Structures are given as structure tokens and as C-alpha cells.
């Protein structure tokens, strides 16, 4: 199998573009609360209210999970 450079996904043949992306690191990442304190505060206020919760708060959900067992 020959190693050929093809155009497609990834950084094939674009080492300068790859280097630029690496130098940015996580500074432009929207997933980092460090860069957006207001977003972090909003997430803290929401807390676990978005979570489906635990079985203590929803016994029917617990029963359904028990019937389901280990199957997917």
C-alpha cells in the first residue's frame, strides 16, 4: 500500500495550517470556562436542573432501568 497525499479531511500537505492551529491551543475553544466567566456563572446557576436526575427523584425511571437490565 503506497502512502499518497490526498485532498480531504485533516491536514494533508498543509503543515503551516496545522502549525497555526496548534499555536492557538485552547484559547479559542468555546468549551473552556476560563475564557468566558459569564458562561461559567450561567452554567453554575443551572446546576443539575438540566440533568435527568437520579432514581430517588423518579422511581418509575428506576423501575424501567431495572426491567431493562444490562441490555441496550
Wavefront OBJ file of the C-alpha trace (Angstrom):
o trace
v 0.000 0.000 0.000
v 1.552 3.284 -1.062
v 1.449 6.403 1.097
v -0.134 9.050 -1.066
v -1.219 12.542 -0.098
v -4.850 13.152 -0.913
v -7.111 16.121 -0.516
v -9.708 15.528 2.135
v -10.252 15.857 5.839
v -7.272 16.564 8.005
v -4.052 18.442 7.476
v -2.704 16.528 4.474
v 0.004 18.669 2.953
v -0.827 21.792 4.968
v 1.871 21.900 7.626
v 1.590 25.672 8.121
v -2.157 25.434 8.735
v -1.544 22.614 11.174
v 1.070 24.681 12.991
v -1.257 27.687 13.227
v -3.983 25.549 14.747
v -1.555 24.094 17.270
v -0.357 27.522 18.342
v -3.905 28.629 19.118
v -4.287 25.787 21.566
v -7.424 26.030 23.663
v -7.555 29.815 23.659
v -10.340 29.927 21.081
v -12.181 26.906 22.432
v -15.775 27.613 23.383
v -15.644 24.691 25.794
v -13.323 26.434 28.239
v -14.951 28.406 31.052
v -11.696 30.208 31.740
v -12.222 32.276 28.617
v -15.829 33.165 29.408
v -16.619 33.756 33.099
v -20.217 34.773 32.344
v -20.798 31.422 30.642
v -19.301 29.657 33.665
v -21.600 31.570 36.008
v -24.633 30.685 33.909
v -23.692 27.008 33.940
v -23.263 27.112 37.702
v -26.715 28.592 38.175
v -28.303 25.897 36.036
v -26.522 23.234 38.065
v -28.059 19.797 37.815
v -31.506 21.009 36.844
v -30.853 20.040 33.227
v -29.803 16.550 34.283
v -32.419 13.791 34.031
v -31.842 13.345 37.745
v -31.265 10.325 39.889
v -33.537 7.452 40.659
v -34.508 8.909 44.037
v -36.440 11.645 42.274
v -38.052 9.349 39.696
v -38.970 5.862 40.963
v -40.646 4.921 37.692
v -37.406 5.620 35.845
v -35.615 3.352 38.323
v -38.101 0.539 37.699
v -37.735 0.931 33.945
v -33.958 0.743 34.238
v -34.272 -2.383 36.373
v -36.507 -4.083 33.795
v -34.103 -3.095 31.033
v -31.177 -4.651 32.889
v -27.860 -4.712 31.055
v -29.370 -4.694 27.570
v -29.107 -1.711 25.284
l 1 2 3 4 5 6 7 8 9 10 11 12 13 14 15 16 17 18 19 20 21 22 23 24 25 26 27 28 29 30 31 32 33 34 35 36 37 38 39 40 41 42 43 44 45 46 47 48 49 50 51 52 53 54 55 56 57 58 59 60 61 62 63 64 65 66 67 68 69 70 71 72
